């Protein structure tokens, strides 16, 4: 009996998506629970799994846009798993063991096992396909020799350096000459992903519908850095997660939102909605674009709970496993451009929110302290806000409150 594989509903406002990669190929036998393909929508990427075991027949190619409810494959559950394939796998394992035992002068403990292609994560497989890199040529640093995203990106970077070096050497020796690229080589046209299209639409909407203004300040990070250094070892042992900067800023923003409640609201038509809860969005960059998972009830969580939430979201975002519920309902957003080296920027609102805090790179700078010039680790802060709802005085008061909490973290509830 052929079972239809349909595109499931992954959110109320999502009507379509793109089959970004097939993890199982046409004609391949699949087991129940196997990941069949990754569905990329304008908000999240989701792995769709097989509900039954059987022979897979795909109906749409990779990269094609599909509607919710559309049939993209069938699984024939009347077909048993091929016995021949089982025997082949056993024979391959036996041959591999024999070769390993016969390999002269090789320290068995020093060898790195190579993960089979079936264990590659969707992100790793996508990079391998896009960059046309052979997985067998890369040593995996993950568990049991499994390839990680970092391994593949490093290999791609090294290949690029080698190619540039070879070209430079050939030019120096006069073996090649400079030529102008043909018209067909000058650009590549490809469709934007649903997520990138959604990001573009949201940014344009924010600029067109809100009166965005940005106010700036700077804060001395000395106290937070000293506190993190002092508490890091104990915190790590107790909670199995590092004490980062983001939890301090989440706590500081909650304090500032309490002091200036209007920043925690939004305009809806002719009404202003005042939120009395604190769901803080934390922007996370991925290879597909920026996503903003939400830390729920941030005012009720400890530093450890905040760090665990943030770390979990970062992993899920980069693996494409965020759910639609993870991205909905935020009241305020924090974006840390400093991790990429940004010294100063003006963040754009995340509609329908009225405020977003931009963090930046920590830089040692000379500042005046009690009439003397000292070099301190300083960070510029930027608050972008909707001037229709928030006045300049309220925005500045909010930002100064964040600054005070960071420069004197004792004002926060330090529950390490």
C-alpha positions as CSV (number, residue, x, y, z in Angstrom):
1,X,0.0,0.0,0.0
2,X,1.4,3.4,-1.0
3,X,1.3,6.0,1.8
4,X,1.3,9.6,0.8
5,X,3.9,12.0,2.3
6,X,2.3,15.4,2.6
7,X,3.6,18.8,3.6
8,X,2.3,19.2,7.2
9,X,1.0,22.4,8.7
10,X,3.8,24.0,10.7
11,X,2.1,27.3,11.7
12,X,-1.1,29.2,11.3
13,X,0.4,31.9,8.9
14,X,2.6,29.5,6.9
15,X,1.1,28.4,3.5
16,X,4.2,27.1,1.7
17,X,7.8,26.1,2.0
18,X,10.8,24.7,0.1
19,X,12.0,21.1,0.1
20,X,15.6,22.3,0.7
21,X,17.2,18.8,0.9
22,X,16.2,15.2,0.6
23,X,17.9,13.1,3.2
24,X,16.6,9.9,1.6
25,X,16.8,9.3,-2.2
26,X,14.2,8.1,-4.6
27,X,13.9,4.3,-4.6
28,X,15.7,4.0,-1.2
29,X,14.2,1.9,1.6
30,X,13.3,4.0,4.7
31,X,12.6,3.0,8.3
32,X,9.8,4.5,10.4
33,X,11.2,7.7,12.0
34,X,13.9,8.3,9.4
35,X,14.3,11.9,8.3
36,X,13.0,12.2,4.8
37,X,13.6,15.8,3.9
38,X,14.0,19.3,5.4
39,X,11.2,21.7,4.8
40,X,12.3,25.3,4.9
41,X,9.7,28.0,5.5
42,X,9.7,31.7,6.0
43,X,10.1,31.2,9.7
44,X,11.6,27.8,10.6
45,X,13.2,24.7,9.0
46,X,11.7,21.4,10.0
47,X,12.8,17.8,9.3
48,X,9.9,15.7,8.1
49,X,10.2,12.0,9.1
50,X,8.7,8.8,7.7
51,X,5.6,7.6,9.5
52,X,6.0,4.1,8.1
53,X,8.8,1.9,6.8
54,X,8.9,1.1,3.1
55,X,10.2,2.0,-0.3
56,X,10.4,5.8,-1.0
57,X,9.3,7.4,-4.2
58,X,9.9,11.2,-4.4
59,X,7.7,13.4,-6.5
60,X,9.4,16.8,-6.2
61,X,13.1,17.8,-6.6
62,X,15.2,19.6,-4.0
63,X,14.7,23.4,-4.1
64,X,11.1,23.3,-5.2
65,X,8.5,25.4,-3.4
66,X,5.5,23.3,-2.2
67,X,2.1,24.1,-0.6
68,X,0.9,22.9,2.8
69,X,-0.9,19.6,2.2
70,X,0.8,18.9,-1.1
71,X,2.0,15.3,-1.7
72,X,5.8,15.2,-2.2
73,X,6.4,11.5,-2.0
74,X,4.9,8.1,-1.3
75,X,6.1,5.2,0.8
76,X,5.2,1.6,-0.3
77,X,5.0,-0.2,3.0
78,X,4.3,-3.5,1.3
79,X,7.9,-3.7,0.2
80,X,10.2,-5.4,2.8
81,X,13.7,-4.2,3.5
82,X,16.1,-5.5,0.9
83,X,18.0,-8.5,2.3
84,X,20.8,-8.0,-0.2
85,X,21.5,-4.6,1.2
86,X,21.8,-6.0,4.7
87,X,24.3,-8.5,3.5
88,X,26.3,-5.8,1.7
89,X,26.5,-3.7,4.8
90,X,27.7,-6.7,6.9
91,X,30.3,-7.5,4.2
92,X,31.5,-3.9,4.2
93,X,31.9,-3.8,7.9
94,X,33.8,-7.1,7.9
95,X,36.1,-5.9,5.1
96,X,36.8,-2.6,7.0
97,X,37.7,-4.5,10.2
98,X,40.1,-6.8,8.2
99,X,41.8,-3.8,6.6
100,X,42.1,-2.1,10.0
101,X,43.7,-5.2,11.5
102,X,46.1,-5.5,8.6
103,X,47.2,-1.9,8.5
104,X,50.9,-1.8,9.5
105,X,52.5,0.8,11.7
106,X,49.2,2.5,12.6
107,X,48.2,3.3,16.2
108,X,44.6,2.1,16.5
109,X,43.9,4.7,19.2
110,X,45.2,7.5,17.0
111,X,43.0,6.7,14.0
112,X,39.9,8.7,13.5
113,X,36.8,6.9,12.5
114,X,34.9,8.4,9.6
115,X,31.2,8.9,10.0
116,X,29.1,7.4,7.1
117,X,27.1,9.8,5.0
118,X,23.9,8.7,6.6
119,X,25.0,10.3,9.9
120,X,25.7,13.7,8.4
121,X,23.5,16.4,9.8
122,X,21.3,18.4,7.4
123,X,23.4,21.5,7.8
124,X,26.7,19.6,7.1
125,X,25.1,17.8,4.1
126,X,23.8,21.1,2.6
127,X,27.3,22.7,2.8
128,X,28.9,19.7,1.2
129,X,26.5,19.8,-1.6
130,X,26.7,23.5,-2.1
131,X,30.5,23.6,-2.0
132,X,30.9,20.3,-3.9
133,X,33.3,18.9,-1.2
134,X,33.8,15.2,-0.7
135,X,33.1,14.1,3.0
136,X,35.7,11.4,2.7
137,X,38.5,14.0,2.3
138,X,37.7,15.7,5.7
139,X,38.6,14.4,9.2
140,X,35.7,14.6,11.6
141,X,36.2,16.1,15.1
142,X,32.8,15.1,16.4
143,X,31.8,12.1,18.4
144,X,33.0,8.8,16.7
145,X,34.7,10.9,14.0
146,X,31.4,12.5,12.9
147,X,31.8,15.5,10.6
148,X,30.7,18.8,12.2
149,X,29.7,22.0,10.5
150,X,33.0,23.6,11.7
151,X,35.0,20.8,10.1
152,X,33.4,21.3,6.7
153,X,33.6,25.1,6.8
154,X,37.3,24.9,7.7
155,X,37.9,22.5,4.8
156,X,36.2,24.9,2.4
157,X,38.3,27.8,3.7
158,X,41.5,25.8,3.3
159,X,40.5,24.8,-0.2
160,X,39.9,28.5,-1.1
161,X,43.3,29.5,0.3
162,X,45.0,26.7,-1.7
163,X,43.3,27.8,-4.9
164,X,44.2,31.4,-4.4
165,X,47.8,30.4,-3.6
166,X,48.0,28.3,-6.8
167,X,46.6,31.1,-8.9
168,X,49.0,33.6,-7.5
169,X,51.9,31.3,-8.1
170,X,50.8,30.7,-11.6
171,X,50.5,34.4,-12.3
172,X,54.0,35.1,-10.8
173,X,55.5,32.4,-13.1
174,X,53.7,33.8,-16.2
175,X,51.8,30.5,-16.7
176,X,48.4,32.3,-16.7
177,X,47.3,35.8,-17.8
178,X,44.6,38.1,-16.5
179,X,41.4,37.9,-18.6
180,X,38.0,39.6,-18.2
181,X,35.3,37.2,-17.1
182,X,32.5,36.5,-19.7
183,X,29.0,37.8,-19.1
184,X,27.8,34.5,-17.9
185,X,30.5,34.4,-15.1
186,X,29.9,37.8,-13.7
187,X,26.8,36.9,-11.6
188,X,24.6,34.0,-10.5
189,X,20.8,34.4,-10.2
190,X,19.0,32.3,-7.7
191,X,15.8,32.5,-5.8
192,X,15.8,33.9,-2.2
193,X,14.9,31.3,0.4
194,X,11.5,31.7,2.1
195,X,13.3,32.8,5.4
196,X,15.3,35.4,3.6
197,X,12.2,36.7,1.8
198,X,10.4,36.9,5.1
199,X,13.3,38.8,6.7
200,X,13.3,41.2,3.8
201,X,9.6,41.8,4.0
202,X,9.7,42.3,7.8
203,X,12.5,44.9,7.6
204,X,10.8,46.9,4.9
205,X,7.5,46.8,6.8
206,X,9.3,48.0,10.0
207,X,10.8,50.9,8.1
208,X,7.5,51.9,6.4
209,X,5.1,51.5,9.4
210,X,7.1,52.7,12.4
211,X,8.8,56.0,13.2
212,X,12.2,54.4,14.1
213,X,14.7,56.5,16.1
214,X,17.9,55.3,17.8
215,X,19.5,56.6,20.9
216,X,23.1,55.6,22.0
217,X,25.1,55.2,25.1
218,X,28.1,53.3,26.3
219,X,28.8,51.1,29.3
220,X,31.8,50.0,31.2
221,X,32.0,46.2,31.2
222,X,34.7,45.9,33.9
223,X,32.3,44.8,36.7
224,X,30.5,42.2,34.6
225,X,33.8,40.8,33.3
226,X,35.3,40.6,36.8
227,X,32.1,38.9,38.1
228,X,32.1,36.4,35.3
229,X,35.7,35.5,35.8
230,X,35.2,35.0,39.6
231,X,32.0,33.0,39.3
232,X,32.6,31.1,36.0
233,X,34.1,27.9,37.4
234,X,31.5,27.4,40.1
235,X,28.7,28.4,37.8
236,X,29.9,25.9,35.1
237,X,30.2,23.0,37.6
238,X,26.8,23.7,39.0
239,X,24.8,24.3,35.8
240,X,26.9,22.7,33.0
241,X,26.7,25.9,31.0
242,X,28.9,29.0,30.8
243,X,27.9,32.3,32.4
244,X,27.7,34.5,29.3
245,X,27.1,38.2,28.7
246,X,23.6,37.8,27.3
247,X,22.0,36.7,30.6
248,X,23.2,40.0,32.2
249,X,21.7,42.0,29.5
250,X,18.4,40.1,29.6
251,X,18.2,40.8,33.3
252,X,19.2,44.4,32.8
253,X,16.5,44.8,30.1
254,X,13.8,43.3,32.4
255,X,14.8,45.9,35.1
256,X,14.7,48.7,32.5
257,X,11.3,47.5,31.2
258,X,10.0,47.5,34.7
259,X,11.2,51.1,35.1
260,X,9.9,52.3,31.7
261,X,6.9,50.0,30.9
262,X,6.0,51.8,27.7
263,X,9.0,50.2,26.0
264,X,7.4,46.8,26.6
265,X,4.3,47.6,24.6
266,X,3.2,47.9,21.0
267,X,0.8,49.8,18.8
268,X,-2.1,47.9,17.3
269,X,-4.3,50.0,15.0
270,X,-5.4,53.0,17.1
271,X,-4.7,51.2,20.4
272,X,-1.5,50.8,22.4
273,X,-1.1,47.4,24.0
274,X,0.8,47.4,27.3
275,X,2.4,44.0,28.0
276,X,2.7,43.0,31.6
277,X,4.9,40.0,30.9
278,X,8.5,39.8,29.7
279,X,9.2,37.5,26.7
280,X,12.6,38.6,25.5
281,X,13.7,37.8,21.9
282,X,17.4,37.0,21.5
283,X,18.6,37.3,17.9
284,X,20.6,34.4,16.6
285,X,22.5,34.4,13.3
286,X,22.4,31.3,11.1
287,X,23.7,30.5,7.6
288,X,20.1,30.9,6.4
289,X,19.5,34.3,8.0
290,X,18.6,35.9,11.3
291,X,16.0,34.3,13.6
292,X,14.8,35.6,17.0
293,X,13.7,32.8,19.4
294,X,11.9,34.0,22.5
295,X,13.0,33.5,26.2
296,X,9.6,33.2,27.9
297,X,9.0,34.9,31.3
298,X,12.5,36.2,31.5
299,X,11.7,38.1,34.7
300,X,11.0,34.8,36.5
301,X,14.2,33.0,35.4
302,X,17.6,32.6,37.1
303,X,20.9,33.3,35.3
304,X,21.4,29.6,34.8
305,X,17.9,29.1,33.3
306,X,18.5,32.1,31.0
307,X,21.8,30.7,29.8
308,X,20.4,27.3,29.3
309,X,17.5,28.7,27.2
310,X,19.8,30.8,25.1
311,X,22.3,28.0,24.5
312,X,19.5,25.6,23.6
313,X,18.0,28.1,21.1
314,X,21.4,28.8,19.5
315,X,21.9,25.1,18.9
316,X,18.4,24.5,17.5
317,X,18.6,27.6,15.3
318,X,21.9,26.5,13.7
319,X,20.6,22.9,13.2
320,X,17.3,24.2,11.7
321,X,15.2,22.6,14.5
322,X,13.4,25.7,15.9
323,X,9.7,25.3,16.1
324,X,7.2,28.1,15.1
325,X,6.3,28.4,18.8
326,X,9.9,29.3,19.6
327,X,9.6,32.5,17.5
328,X,6.2,33.9,18.4
329,X,5.1,36.4,21.0
330,X,8.2,38.4,22.0
331,X,7.7,41.8,23.7
332,X,11.3,43.2,23.3
333,X,14.4,42.1,21.4
334,X,18.2,42.0,22.1
335,X,20.6,41.8,19.2
336,X,24.4,41.3,19.7
337,X,26.3,42.5,16.7
338,X,29.4,42.5,18.8
339,X,30.0,38.8,18.2
340,X,30.7,39.7,14.6
341,X,32.9,42.6,15.5
342,X,30.4,45.4,15.0
343,X,31.4,48.5,17.0
344,X,28.3,50.5,16.4
345,X,25.0,50.0,14.6
346,X,21.3,51.1,14.5
347,X,19.2,47.9,14.9
348,X,15.8,47.7,13.1
349,X,12.7,47.0,15.1
350,X,11.2,43.5,15.1
351,X,7.5,44.2,14.4
352,X,5.2,44.6,16.2
353,X,7.6,45.3,19.1
354,X,8.4,48.9,20.0
355,X,12.0,48.5,21.1
356,X,15.2,46.6,20.3
357,X,18.6,46.8,22.1
358,X,21.8,46.5,20.1
359,X,24.9,45.2,21.9
360,X,28.3,45.7,20.3
361,X,32.0,44.7,20.5
362,X,33.8,45.3,23.8
363,X,36.8,47.5,23.1
364,X,39.4,48.9,25.5
365,X,39.1,52.7,25.4
366,X,40.4,55.6,27.5
367,X,37.7,57.1,29.7
368,X,37.6,59.6,32.5
369,X,37.2,58.0,35.9
370,X,37.2,60.4,38.9
371,X,39.1,63.0,37.0
372,X,41.7,60.5,35.7
373,X,42.1,58.8,32.3
374,X,41.9,55.0,32.5
375,X,41.6,52.3,29.9
376,X,38.4,50.4,30.4
377,X,36.5,47.7,28.4
378,X,33.7,49.7,26.9
379,X,30.7,48.7,24.9
380,X,28.4,50.9,22.8
381,X,24.7,50.3,23.4
382,X,22.0,51.3,20.9
383,X,18.2,51.4,21.5
384,X,16.0,51.7,18.5
385,X,12.4,52.5,19.3
386,X,9.1,53.4,17.8
387,X,8.8,57.2,18.4
388,X,5.0,57.0,17.8
389,X,4.7,55.2,21.2
390,X,7.9,56.1,23.0
391,X,9.2,59.6,23.7
392,X,12.9,60.5,23.7
393,X,13.0,61.0,27.4
394,X,11.6,57.5,28.0
395,X,14.0,55.9,25.6
396,X,17.0,57.6,27.2
397,X,15.8,56.6,30.7
398,X,15.5,53.0,29.6
399,X,19.0,52.9,28.1
400,X,20.5,54.6,31.2
401,X,18.9,52.0,33.4
402,X,20.4,49.2,31.3
403,X,23.8,50.9,31.6
404,X,23.5,51.3,35.4
405,X,22.6,47.6,35.8
406,X,25.5,46.4,33.7
407,X,28.1,48.8,35.4
408,X,26.8,47.8,38.8
409,X,25.5,44.2,38.5
410,X,24.7,44.1,42.2
411,X,21.5,45.9,41.3
412,X,20.5,42.6,39.6
413,X,19.4,39.5,41.5
414,X,22.7,37.5,41.4
415,X,21.4,34.0,41.8
416,X,24.5,32.1,40.8
